[in-house]
Amino acid sequence: MPFKTGTLTHLLQNLIYIGKVSHRNKWFDGEHEAILSKEIFDRAQAIFAVNRNNNKLGKKSCHPSLLTEMITGPDDRPMSPTSSTKGNRKYRYYFTRANPGDRPKKIWRLPAGELEELVIGQIATHLKQPTLENGQDASELAEQIKRRTKLALGLQSMSTVGRRTVLLALQAQVKINPKTIQITIHPPHVSSPITIAVKAKLVSRGCDLKLAVPPADEPKARESDPILLRLIAHAFAAQDLLLREIKSPMISGYSDRHLQQLTRLSYLAPDIISAIIDGSQPVDLTGRKLLRMGNLPLSWPEQRAALGFEAA
């Protein structure tokens, strides 16, 4: 009798076939002879583990869905990916899993592409904002800023599999509500989960219910100033050199006086650094102005006042 995939899967995950027996949810050496070696069994488990991870990330799918097993509707029911084809175009959706007897108006059906880009954009924006933890010193904060900014920038250009890997690592969950989309993440080195709420409006399209996300009230950020970005990068490199003797080719050949000027900038308030990264700093804040401020205060509120952030 030929063995099919399901039969082999059952065989290669069953401890009975390597000579074990179960008793009260525990496994013991049995008296029967094993028909499968421990080596082959362990190799099979490793392959199963890789396959399960690949399936979870969507590596084997031609069109993987980013939010599979992460998204729920307003009634806390999971939403599943689906698709339809019209002409040469394929449309992807997330819809609530229907129970027998559900009325059509209770079935949520949301465009997948728009929802996924919204979630990625919100998470990327939040990752650029430093999270202050108790006992965190300047060097730890600087490292967090560099790490999370790199992740946020990379998130925008990753493949769906790469994005899904990041979202799973962040333990991301998306909750659809009638008036909001709630995104929850738990970044590493942060003590408690973070919730991001995006305003949304429920609209009806035939038998479908969809969420319309209004444009943000705040003005769109400008392009980041490359000179300011370079100054911030040089500032943390100078801090590493002066405090921890870690050399960087970015600042090789700089005088001691210039290194001291740069190091002062590494103690800017986290929200000021985030604004520079986003391009949302005051219009008159230039690299020349920032570097030539010899009396830049260490107090974060005073820094905001001196650099024009309170009026920005």
Residue pairs with C-beta under 8 A, 6 or more apart in sequence:
3 11
9 48
11 17
11 36
12 36
12 40
12 41
12 44
12 45
12 48
13 44
13 45
13 48
15 22
15 27
15 41
16 22
16 30
16 32
17 34
17 35
17 36
17 41
18 34
18 36
18 37
18 38
18 41
19 29
19 30
19 32
19 33
19 34
20 27
20 28
20 29
20 30
21 27
21 28
21 29
21 30
21 32
22 28
54 60
56 69
56 168
57 64
57 161
57 164
57 165
57 168
58 64
58 65
58 68
58 160
58 161
58 164
59 161
63 83
63 90
63 92
64 160
64 161
64 164
65 81
65 92
65 94
65 112
65 160
66 112
66 116
66 119
66 120
66 160
66 163
66 164
66 167
67 79
67 81
67 94
67 112
67 115
67 116
67 119
67 167
67 174
68 80
68 81
69 78
70 167
70 172
70 173
70 174
71 78
71 79
71 94
71 115
71 173
71 174
71 175
71 176
72 78
72 79
72 173
72 174
72 175
72 176
73 79
73 96
73 108
73 176
74 108
74 176
74 177
74 178
75 96
75 106
77 96
77 97
77 99
78 96
78 97
79 94
79 95
79 96
79 97
79 108
79 110
79 176
80 94
80 95
80 97
81 92
81 93
81 94
81 112
82 92
82 93
82 94
82 95
83 90
83 91
83 92
83 93
84 90
84 91
84 93
85 91
91 111
92 111
92 112
92 113
93 109
93 110
93 111
93 112
94 108
94 109
94 110
94 112
94 115
95 107
95 108
95 109
95 110
96 106
96 107
96 108
96 109
98 106
98 107
104 207
105 207
105 209
107 207
107 208
107 209
108 176
108 209
109 208
109 209
109 210
110 176
110 210
110 211
111 210
114 213
115 174
115 181
115 211
118 181
118 198
118 213
119 172
119 174
119 181
119 183
120 155
120 156
120 163
121 156
122 183
122 196
122 198
123 152
123 155
123 167
123 170
123 172
123 183
123 185
123 196
124 152
124 153
124 155
124 156
125 152
125 278
126 185
126 194
126 196
127 148
127 149
127 151
127 152
127 155
127 187
128 148
128 149
128 152
128 274
128 277
128 278
129 270
129 271
129 274
130 141
130 144
130 145
130 148
130 270
130 271
130 273
130 274
131 144
131 187
131 190
131 194
132 141
132 270
133 189
133 190
133 191
136 144
138 239
138 266
138 267
139 239
139 240
139 243
139 244
141 270
142 236
142 239
142 266
144 189
145 270
145 273
145 274
146 236
148 187
149 277
151 166
155 163
155 166
158 166
167 185
169 188
170 185
170 186
170 187
171 184
171 185
171 186
171 193
172 183
172 184
172 185
173 183
173 184
173 185
174 181
174 182
174 183
174 184
175 181
175 182
175 183
175 184
176 182
176 211
177 200
178 202
179 199
179 200
179 201
179 202
180 197
180 198
180 199
180 200
181 197
181 198
181 200
181 211
181 213
182 195
182 196
182 197
182 198
183 195
183 196
183 197
183 198
184 193
184 194
184 195
184 196
185 193
185 194
185 196
186 192
186 193
186 194
187 194
198 213
199 213
199 214
200 211
200 212
200 213
200 214
201 211
201 212
201 213
201 214
202 209
202 210
202 211
202 212
203 209
203 210
203 211
203 212
204 210
221 278
221 279
221 280
222 279
222 280
223 279
224 276
224 277
224 278
224 279
225 276
225 279
225 281
225 286
225 287
227 286
227 287
228 276
228 281
228 285
228 286
228 287
228 290
229 276
229 277
230 287
231 262
231 265
231 287
231 290
231 291
232 265
232 266
232 268
232 273
232 276
232 277
233 250
234 250
234 251
234 262
235 262
235 263
235 264
235 265
235 266
235 268
236 266
237 248
237 250
237 251
237 262
238 251
238 254
238 259
238 260
238 262
238 263
238 266
239 262
239 263
239 266
240 246
240 248
241 247
241 248
241 251
241 259
242 259
242 260
242 263
251 259
251 262
254 262
261 291
262 291
264 296
265 290
265 291
265 296
267 298
268 303
269 300
269 303
269 304
271 304
271 309
272 281
272 300
272 303
272 304
272 307
272 309
275 281
275 309
275 312
276 285
280 312
281 307
281 309
281 312
282 307
282 308
282 309
282 311
282 312
284 308
285 307
285 308
290 307
293 306
296 303
296 306
297 303
297 306
303 309
304 310
